[in-house]
Amino acid sequence: MTIKGQLLRSASVVALVTIISRICGYLRDQRITLLLGTSPAADAFILAFRIPSLIRRMTGEGSLGASFIPVFAGYLHHKPLPDAWAFAQKVFWNLAVVLSVLAVLGVVFSREVVHVVTMLSGNSAPREMAVYLNRIIFPVVLFVGLGALATAILHSFRVFALPAAAPVFFNLALIASSFGLVYRPILRWIPEAYRTPATALAIGVLAGGAIQLALQVPALWRRGMSFLPEFSVSDPGVRTVGRLMGPAFFGMGVYQINMFVDTIFAFSPRLPSGSVTSLYVADRVMQLVLGSYAIALSTALLPTMSLQMAGGQWDEMKRTFGFALRIVSFITIPAAAGLILLRGPIIQVLFQHGQFAAGSTALTAHALLYYSLGLPAFAAIKLITPMYYSAQDTATPARAGLWALGMNIALNALFLLFFFRVLSNGGPALASSLAAYFNFGLLFFLFRRRYGCLGGRAWIGPLGKMLVCAAAMAAVAFAGLRLWPFAAAGHLLPQAGLLAAMILAAVAVYFGLARLLHCEALSELFLLLRRAEKPLGQG
């Protein structure tokens, strides 16, 4: 099978399972919003969840894979398999020690961390709740960090389905806790002031992290990992991973860091109450799109390009990137337009239940407008950073990410000081979107200057056709909103049906016009779908 075919098949597997995971993630978030709405308790839980989640997401989608896979691919390509497994086990146990220390520090200094994050807030009530919840949740960094390494090892063997499915069980554990622990006798050991649904959800986060790691252990065992304790700080491979991991932790996780910065600014008393939760929910809606294919392709890209790099196939690696960027642009450009136009109905159908009332919907839809503007850039960053990491260059994305972070902080401060009445809780979202475009542009420019042409023409050429198709699709969605007012649909079921009809009509126009214009990405997407229907083999 060709490299493109392998990449499509791997991405198809990851995309399918990731979509299932995102659906479970939506059900999880719906339970959170149903029980907590956009109340101070919701802001406290989101904050407590965000702090260890920042580490979880940066390792799970970032630094561990980016630093470990290229080195492990070199072992698999040039050394005997037992040597590769010995290296993997040393990394595993060294990481276990580091994460254990980090987990203990996170619990002990939880109050100090929360107070720093909420320094702009004048309300101490959610702060105290967040301290308690953070102490329950923080040890999850040990489980998800080791789970991320297990995922990276399995990806190196082109096993994608199981690692992609592990987050499904993380979400299911949290959902189960929201049903099984809320107001149940098991919560009697918890101080009465904290005996809330938020505490039950925090327990679910910890249980979900443990399950996520445990599911991958048998697959590693079957492939040859013995899990015998081996520690080494002098091993050349371990030192290389450690050297790469620091910059990669920042470079690949700049999106999560920027989201965390948004959370800090959202605690400002200048912004409406519930801004923290509204930004979180808006980000989660965007992740339904970003996670379904951009992260899937990024996941499949790194091991593919690392092997191409190890084999000296430099031109083939750049063509692989151009192909992936073309596919993701074809998906994210219309998705961004659709989210912008249909943001209100989408939030209302997905989340307006229980404690999440109409005011919460309006607040969240406003944040989603500004996050959606950056969707293509968020996705493109997920694709271009593996190009650097496959060349074992983690420093450049880290430097670019540092500039983008500085821009995000400056824009957040600017919007909060001078434009908060206009932008409201959309200010942090707009700052992150603008910083993402800056980050991608800088990464693209630096890669082209250092390594030569990146295959940009193969992407820019079809871009005009994509924009024309997206504009036509947006016109259909806008006309649908004007002809059939969503609010007049009444109850949830008619509203969901009307929203689905508008989305299907808009998608049909987009794909139909793309076919008339002979958009190359459309035929590549159909190839992807045909690959997904065939037997997937291992993984």
C-alpha positions as CSV (number, residue, x, y, z in Angstrom):
1,M,0.0,0.0,0.0
2,T,1.2,3.5,-0.8
3,I,2.2,6.0,2.0
4,K,-0.9,8.1,1.1
5,G,-3.1,5.0,1.4
6,Q,-1.6,4.0,4.7
7,L,-2.0,7.5,6.0
8,L,-5.6,7.6,4.9
9,R,-6.4,4.3,6.4
10,S,-4.7,5.2,9.7
11,A,-6.5,8.5,9.8
12,S,-9.8,6.9,9.0
13,V,-9.5,4.5,12.0
14,V,-8.5,7.3,14.3
15,A,-11.2,9.7,13.0
16,L,-14.0,7.1,13.4
17,V,-13.0,6.2,16.9
18,T,-12.3,9.9,17.8
19,I,-15.8,10.8,16.6
20,I,-17.2,8.3,18.9
21,S,-15.0,9.7,21.7
22,R,-16.1,13.2,20.9
23,I,-19.8,12.1,21.1
24,C,-19.1,10.6,24.5
25,G,-17.3,13.8,25.4
26,Y,-20.3,15.7,24.4
27,L,-22.5,13.6,26.6
28,R,-20.1,14.1,29.4
29,D,-20.2,17.9,28.9
30,Q,-23.9,17.8,28.7
31,R,-24.1,16.1,32.1
32,I,-21.7,18.8,33.5
33,T,-23.8,21.7,32.1
34,L,-27.1,20.0,33.0
35,L,-26.1,19.6,36.6
36,L,-24.1,22.8,37.0
37,G,-25.1,25.2,34.2
38,T,-22.9,28.3,34.2
39,S,-23.0,28.8,37.9
40,P,-20.0,29.6,40.2
41,A,-19.9,25.8,41.0
42,A,-19.5,25.1,37.3
43,D,-16.7,27.6,37.0
44,A,-15.0,26.0,40.0
45,F,-15.2,22.5,38.5
46,I,-14.0,23.7,35.1
47,L,-11.1,25.4,36.7
48,A,-10.2,22.4,38.8
49,F,-10.6,20.2,35.6
50,R,-8.5,22.6,33.5
51,I,-5.4,22.6,35.6
52,P,-4.5,18.9,35.4
53,S,-6.2,18.7,32.0
54,L,-3.7,21.2,30.7
55,I,-1.0,18.6,31.5
56,R,-3.2,15.7,30.3
57,R,-4.0,17.3,26.9
58,M,-0.4,18.5,26.3
59,T,1.0,15.1,26.9
60,G,-1.8,13.1,25.3
61,E,-1.8,15.1,22.1
62,G,1.6,16.6,22.2
63,S,5.0,16.2,23.8
64,L,5.2,12.5,24.6
65,G,4.3,11.4,21.1
66,A,6.3,14.2,19.5
67,S,9.5,13.4,21.4
68,F,9.2,9.7,21.8
69,I,7.9,8.4,18.4
70,P,10.8,9.8,16.3
71,V,13.4,8.2,18.6
72,F,11.5,5.0,19.0
73,A,11.1,4.8,15.2
74,G,14.9,5.1,14.9
75,Y,15.3,2.1,17.3
76,L,12.7,0.1,15.3
77,H,14.4,1.0,12.0
78,H,18.0,0.5,13.0
79,K,18.2,-1.8,16.1
80,P,16.9,-5.2,17.3
81,L,13.4,-5.2,18.7
82,P,14.5,-6.2,22.3
83,D,16.7,-3.0,22.4
84,A,13.7,-1.0,21.3
85,W,11.5,-2.5,24.1
86,A,14.3,-1.9,26.7
87,F,14.4,1.7,25.7
88,A,10.6,2.0,25.9
89,Q,10.5,0.6,29.4
90,K,13.2,2.9,30.7
91,V,11.2,5.9,29.4
92,F,8.0,4.4,31.0
93,W,9.5,4.1,34.5
94,N,11.4,7.4,34.4
95,L,8.2,9.1,33.4
96,A,6.3,7.3,36.2
97,V,8.6,8.8,38.8
98,V,8.4,12.3,37.4
99,L,4.6,12.2,37.1
100,S,4.2,10.8,40.6
101,V,6.2,13.7,42.1
102,L,4.2,16.1,40.0
103,A,0.9,14.6,41.2
104,V,2.0,15.0,44.9
105,L,3.1,18.6,44.3
106,G,-0.2,19.4,42.6
107,V,-2.2,18.1,45.5
108,V,0.0,19.7,48.2
109,F,0.1,23.1,46.5
110,S,-3.4,23.1,45.1
111,R,-4.5,26.2,47.0
112,E,-1.5,28.2,45.8
113,V,-2.0,27.2,42.2
114,V,-5.8,28.0,42.2
115,H,-5.2,31.4,43.8
116,V,-2.7,32.3,41.1
117,V,-5.1,31.3,38.3
118,T,-8.0,33.2,39.9
119,M,-6.0,36.3,40.8
120,L,-8.3,38.4,38.6
121,S,-11.4,37.2,40.4
122,G,-13.0,39.0,43.4
123,N,-15.2,36.0,44.3
124,S,-13.6,33.6,46.8
125,A,-16.5,31.0,46.8
126,P,-15.7,29.2,43.6
127,R,-12.0,29.5,44.5
128,E,-12.3,27.4,47.6
129,M,-14.5,24.8,45.8
130,A,-11.9,24.7,43.0
131,V,-9.1,24.0,45.6
132,Y,-11.0,21.0,46.9
133,L,-11.9,19.6,43.5
134,N,-8.4,20.1,42.2
135,R,-7.0,17.9,45.0
136,I,-9.3,15.1,43.9
137,I,-8.5,15.5,40.2
138,F,-4.8,16.3,40.1
139,P,-3.4,12.7,40.6
140,V,-5.0,11.9,37.2
141,V,-1.8,13.3,35.6
142,L,0.0,10.1,36.5
143,F,-2.5,7.9,34.7
144,V,-3.0,10.0,31.6
145,G,0.7,10.7,31.2
146,L,1.6,7.0,31.2
147,G,-1.4,6.4,29.0
148,A,-0.1,8.9,26.6
149,L,3.2,7.1,26.4
150,A,1.4,3.8,25.9
151,T,-0.5,5.5,23.0
152,A,2.8,6.7,21.5
153,I,4.3,3.2,21.6
154,L,1.2,1.6,20.0
155,H,1.2,4.4,17.3
156,S,4.7,3.4,16.5
157,F,3.4,-0.1,15.6
158,R,0.6,1.6,13.6
159,V,-2.0,0.5,16.2
160,F,-4.4,3.4,16.2
161,A,-7.9,2.1,17.1
162,L,-7.3,1.0,20.7
163,P,-5.5,4.2,21.8
164,A,-8.1,6.3,20.1
165,A,-10.8,4.4,21.9
166,A,-9.3,4.8,25.4
167,P,-10.7,8.3,25.9
168,V,-14.1,6.9,25.2
169,F,-13.9,5.0,28.5
170,F,-12.5,8.1,30.2
171,N,-15.7,10.0,29.2
172,L,-17.9,7.0,30.1
173,A,-16.4,6.9,33.6
174,L,-17.2,10.6,34.1
175,I,-20.8,10.1,32.8
176,A,-21.3,7.1,35.1
177,S,-20.1,9.0,38.1
178,S,-22.5,11.8,37.3
179,F,-25.4,9.3,37.5
180,G,-24.1,6.9,40.1
181,L,-22.5,9.2,42.6
182,V,-24.6,12.3,42.6
183,Y,-26.6,12.5,45.9
184,R,-25.6,8.8,46.7
185,P,-24.5,7.6,50.1
186,I,-20.9,7.1,48.8
187,L,-20.6,10.9,49.1
188,R,-21.2,10.9,52.9
189,W,-17.4,10.8,53.6
190,I,-17.1,14.1,51.8
191,P,-17.5,17.4,53.9
192,E,-21.1,18.6,53.6
193,A,-20.0,21.9,52.0
194,Y,-18.5,20.0,49.1
195,R,-21.2,17.3,48.7
196,T,-22.2,18.5,45.3
197,P,-22.5,17.1,41.7
198,A,-19.1,18.8,41.0
199,T,-17.4,16.5,43.5
200,A,-19.0,13.4,41.9
201,L,-17.7,14.5,38.6
202,A,-14.2,15.0,40.0
203,I,-14.2,11.4,41.2
204,G,-15.2,10.3,37.8
205,V,-12.3,12.2,36.2
206,L,-9.8,10.3,38.4
207,A,-11.4,6.9,37.7
208,G,-11.5,7.6,34.0
209,G,-7.8,8.3,33.9
210,A,-7.0,5.0,35.5
211,I,-9.2,3.1,33.1
212,Q,-7.7,4.9,30.1
213,L,-4.2,3.6,31.1
214,A,-5.4,0.1,32.1
215,L,-7.0,-0.5,28.7
216,Q,-3.7,-0.2,26.8
217,V,-1.5,-2.3,29.1
218,P,-2.6,-5.7,27.6
219,A,-1.9,-4.5,24.1
220,L,1.7,-3.5,25.1
221,W,2.2,-6.8,26.9
222,R,1.2,-8.8,23.8
223,R,3.7,-6.9,21.7
224,G,6.6,-7.5,24.0
225,M,6.7,-4.9,26.8
226,S,7.4,-6.7,30.1
227,F,6.9,-3.6,32.4
228,L,9.9,-4.7,34.5
229,P,11.2,-1.6,36.4
230,E,14.1,-0.1,34.5
231,F,15.4,3.4,35.4
232,S,18.1,5.3,33.5
233,V,19.0,8.9,33.1
234,S,22.2,8.1,31.2
235,D,20.8,6.0,28.4
236,P,21.3,8.0,25.1
237,G,17.8,7.4,23.9
238,V,16.2,8.4,27.2
239,R,18.3,11.6,27.2
240,T,17.2,12.4,23.6
241,V,13.6,12.0,24.6
242,G,14.1,14.2,27.6
243,R,15.9,16.8,25.5
244,L,13.1,16.8,23.0
245,M,10.2,16.7,25.5
246,G,10.7,20.0,27.1
247,P,10.3,22.2,24.0
248,A,7.7,19.8,22.6
249,F,5.6,20.1,25.8
250,F,5.3,23.8,25.1
251,G,5.3,23.7,21.3
252,M,2.6,21.0,20.8
253,G,0.6,22.2,23.7
254,V,0.4,25.9,22.9
255,Y,-3.3,25.6,22.0
256,Q,-4.0,24.2,25.5
257,I,-1.9,26.8,27.2
258,N,-3.7,29.6,25.3
259,M,-7.1,28.0,26.4
260,F,-5.8,28.1,29.9
261,V,-4.8,31.8,29.6
262,D,-8.3,32.4,28.3
263,T,-9.7,30.8,31.5
264,I,-7.5,33.1,33.7
265,F,-8.8,36.2,31.9
266,A,-12.4,34.9,32.0
267,F,-12.4,35.2,35.8
268,S,-12.2,39.0,35.5
269,P,-15.1,40.8,37.2
270,R,-15.4,42.8,34.0
271,L,-16.7,39.7,32.2
272,P,-20.2,38.2,32.8
273,S,-20.6,35.5,35.5
274,G,-20.3,32.1,33.9
275,S,-17.7,33.2,31.3
276,V,-15.3,30.4,32.3
277,T,-17.9,27.7,31.6
278,S,-19.1,29.4,28.4
279,L,-15.5,29.4,27.0
280,Y,-15.1,25.8,28.0
281,V,-18.3,24.6,26.3
282,A,-17.6,26.7,23.2
283,D,-14.1,25.1,23.0
284,R,-15.7,21.6,23.4
285,V,-18.1,22.3,20.5
286,M,-15.2,23.3,18.3
287,Q,-13.3,20.2,19.4
288,L,-16.1,18.1,17.9
289,V,-14.8,19.3,14.5
290,L,-11.1,19.8,15.4
291,G,-10.8,16.5,17.1
292,S,-12.7,14.4,14.5
293,Y,-10.2,14.8,11.7
294,A,-7.4,17.4,12.3
295,I,-6.1,15.5,15.4
296,A,-6.8,12.2,13.6
297,L,-4.6,13.1,10.7
298,S,-2.0,14.6,13.0
299,T,-1.9,11.4,15.0
300,A,-1.3,9.3,11.8
301,L,1.1,11.9,10.4
302,L,3.8,11.7,13.1
303,P,4.8,8.0,12.9
304,T,4.4,8.1,9.1
305,M,6.7,11.1,8.6
306,S,9.1,9.9,11.3
307,L,9.7,6.7,9.3
308,Q,10.0,8.8,6.1
309,M,12.6,10.9,7.8
310,A,14.5,7.9,9.1
311,G,14.5,6.5,5.6
312,G,15.7,9.8,4.1
313,Q,12.5,10.3,2.1
314,W,12.4,14.1,2.6
315,D,10.4,15.1,-0.5
316,E,7.9,12.4,0.2
317,M,7.4,13.7,3.7
318,K,6.7,17.2,2.5
319,R,4.2,15.8,0.0
320,T,2.5,13.9,2.8
321,F,2.1,17.2,4.7
322,G,0.7,19.0,1.7
323,F,-1.9,16.3,1.2
324,A,-3.0,16.3,4.9
325,L,-3.3,20.1,4.9
326,R,-5.4,20.0,1.8
327,I,-7.8,17.5,3.4
328,V,-8.1,19.3,6.7
329,S,-8.7,22.7,5.0
330,F,-11.4,21.1,2.9
331,I,-13.2,20.1,6.2
332,T,-12.4,23.0,8.6
333,I,-13.1,26.0,6.3
334,P,-16.8,25.1,5.8
335,A,-17.1,23.8,9.4
336,A,-15.9,27.2,10.7
337,A,-18.5,29.0,8.5
338,G,-21.2,26.6,9.7
339,L,-20.4,27.1,13.4
340,I,-20.4,30.9,13.0
341,L,-23.8,31.0,11.4
342,L,-25.5,28.3,13.3
343,R,-23.8,28.8,16.7
344,G,-26.9,29.7,18.6
345,P,-29.1,26.8,17.4
346,I,-26.2,24.3,17.9
347,I,-25.6,25.4,21.5
348,Q,-29.3,25.4,22.2
349,V,-29.9,21.9,20.9
350,L,-26.8,20.4,22.4
351,F,-26.7,22.0,25.8
352,Q,-29.8,24.0,26.8
353,H,-31.1,21.6,29.4
354,G,-31.4,21.6,33.2
355,Q,-29.3,24.3,34.8
356,F,-28.0,25.5,31.4
357,A,-30.7,28.1,30.5
358,A,-31.2,30.5,27.6
359,G,-28.8,33.0,29.1
360,S,-26.1,30.3,29.2
361,T,-26.8,29.5,25.6
362,A,-26.4,33.2,24.5
363,L,-23.2,33.5,26.5
364,T,-21.7,30.3,25.0
365,A,-22.7,31.1,21.5
366,H,-21.0,34.5,21.7
367,A,-17.7,32.7,22.7
368,L,-18.2,30.1,19.9
369,L,-18.4,32.8,17.3
370,Y,-14.8,34.0,18.0
371,Y,-13.3,30.5,18.6
372,S,-14.8,29.4,15.2
373,L,-12.9,32.1,13.4
374,G,-9.7,30.3,14.3
375,L,-10.7,26.8,13.6
376,P,-8.7,26.4,10.3
377,A,-5.6,27.8,12.0
378,F,-6.0,25.5,15.1
379,A,-6.2,22.5,12.7
380,A,-3.3,23.6,10.6
381,I,-1.0,23.9,13.6
382,K,-1.9,20.3,14.5
383,L,-0.5,19.3,11.1
384,I,2.6,21.4,10.7
385,T,4.2,20.7,14.1
386,P,4.7,17.0,13.4
387,M,6.9,18.1,10.4
388,Y,9.3,19.6,12.9
389,Y,9.1,16.8,15.3
390,S,9.8,14.1,12.7
391,A,13.1,16.0,12.1
392,Q,13.6,15.9,15.9
393,D,13.3,19.7,16.0
394,T,11.1,20.6,19.0
395,A,12.8,23.9,19.7
396,T,11.4,25.8,16.7
397,P,7.7,25.1,17.5
398,A,8.4,26.0,21.1
399,R,9.8,29.4,20.1
400,A,6.9,30.0,17.7
401,G,4.5,29.0,20.4
402,L,6.1,31.3,22.9
403,W,5.6,34.3,20.5
404,A,2.0,33.2,20.0
405,L,1.4,32.9,23.7
406,G,2.8,36.4,24.2
407,M,0.5,37.7,21.5
408,N,-2.5,35.9,23.1
409,I,-1.8,37.4,26.5
410,A,-1.3,40.9,25.1
411,L,-4.6,40.7,23.1
412,N,-6.5,39.3,26.1
413,A,-5.3,42.3,28.2
414,L,-6.1,44.7,25.4
415,F,-9.6,43.4,24.9
416,L,-10.2,43.3,28.6
417,L,-9.1,46.8,29.2
418,F,-10.6,48.6,26.2
419,F,-13.1,46.4,24.3
420,F,-14.8,44.3,27.1
421,R,-18.1,46.0,26.5
422,V,-18.2,45.0,22.8
423,L,-16.4,41.6,22.9
424,S,-17.5,40.6,26.4
425,N,-16.6,36.9,27.0
426,G,-15.7,36.7,23.3
427,G,-12.5,38.6,23.9
428,P,-10.4,35.7,25.2
429,A,-11.7,33.5,22.3
430,L,-10.8,36.1,19.7
431,A,-7.4,36.5,21.2
432,S,-6.7,32.8,20.9
433,S,-7.9,32.7,17.3
434,L,-5.7,35.5,16.2
435,A,-2.7,34.0,18.0
436,A,-3.4,30.7,16.2
437,Y,-3.1,32.3,12.8
438,F,0.0,34.1,13.8
439,N,1.5,30.8,15.2
440,F,0.8,28.8,12.0
441,G,2.1,31.6,9.7
442,L,5.3,31.8,11.7
443,L,5.8,28.0,11.7
444,F,5.1,27.8,7.9
445,F,7.6,30.7,7.2
446,L,10.3,29.2,9.4
447,F,10.0,25.7,8.0
448,R,10.1,27.0,4.4
449,R,13.2,29.2,5.2
450,R,15.1,26.3,6.9
451,Y,14.0,23.2,4.9
452,G,12.8,24.6,1.6
453,C,9.5,24.4,-0.2
454,L,6.7,22.8,1.9
455,G,4.3,22.0,-0.9
456,G,2.3,25.1,-0.3
457,R,1.2,25.4,-3.9
458,A,-0.6,22.1,-3.7
459,W,-2.6,23.6,-0.9
460,I,-3.1,27.2,-2.1
461,G,-4.3,26.2,-5.5
462,P,-7.5,24.4,-4.3
463,L,-8.0,27.0,-1.5
464,G,-9.9,29.4,-3.8
465,K,-12.3,26.6,-4.8
466,M,-12.8,25.7,-1.1
467,L,-13.6,29.3,-0.2
468,V,-16.1,29.6,-3.0
469,C,-17.9,26.4,-2.0
470,A,-17.9,27.5,1.7
471,A,-19.4,30.9,0.7
472,A,-22.2,29.1,-1.1
473,M,-22.8,26.8,1.8
474,A,-22.9,29.8,4.2
475,A,-25.5,31.5,2.0
476,V,-27.7,28.4,2.3
477,A,-27.4,28.3,6.1
478,F,-28.1,32.0,6.4
479,A,-31.2,31.7,4.1
480,G,-32.4,28.7,6.2
481,L,-32.2,30.8,9.4
482,R,-34.1,33.7,7.8
483,L,-36.8,31.5,6.2
484,W,-37.3,29.2,9.2
485,P,-36.7,31.0,12.5
486,F,-35.2,28.6,14.9
487,A,-37.0,29.9,17.9
488,A,-40.4,29.3,16.3
489,A,-39.6,25.6,16.1
490,G,-40.7,25.2,19.8
491,H,-39.5,22.1,21.6
492,L,-36.2,20.2,21.4
493,L,-37.2,17.6,18.9
494,P,-38.5,20.0,16.2
495,Q,-35.5,22.3,16.8
496,A,-33.1,19.4,16.4
497,G,-34.8,18.3,13.2
498,L,-34.7,21.8,11.8
499,L,-31.0,22.2,12.7
500,A,-30.2,18.8,11.1
501,A,-32.1,19.8,7.9
502,M,-30.2,23.1,7.6
503,I,-26.8,21.4,8.2
504,L,-27.6,18.6,5.6
505,A,-28.7,21.2,3.0
506,A,-25.6,23.3,3.6
507,V,-23.3,20.2,3.4
508,A,-25.0,19.0,0.2
509,V,-24.4,22.4,-1.4
510,Y,-20.8,22.4,-0.4
511,F,-20.0,18.9,-1.7
512,G,-22.1,19.4,-4.8
513,L,-20.3,22.6,-5.8
514,A,-17.0,21.1,-4.9
515,R,-17.7,18.3,-7.4
516,L,-18.7,20.8,-10.1
517,L,-15.5,22.7,-9.6
518,H,-13.4,19.5,-9.6
519,C,-12.0,20.2,-6.2
520,E,-9.1,17.7,-5.7
521,A,-9.6,17.4,-2.0
522,L,-13.1,16.0,-2.5
523,S,-11.8,13.0,-4.5
524,E,-9.1,12.4,-1.9
525,L,-11.8,12.5,0.8
526,F,-13.8,9.9,-1.1
527,L,-10.6,7.8,-1.3
528,L,-10.3,8.1,2.4
529,L,-13.9,6.9,3.0
530,R,-13.4,3.9,0.6
531,R,-10.2,3.0,2.5
532,A,-12.2,3.1,5.8
533,E,-14.6,0.6,4.5
534,K,-11.9,-2.0,3.8
535,P,-10.6,-4.4,6.5
536,L,-8.3,-2.5,8.8
537,G,-6.0,-5.2,9.8
538,Q,-3.9,-4.8,12.9
539,G,-5.1,-2.2,15.5
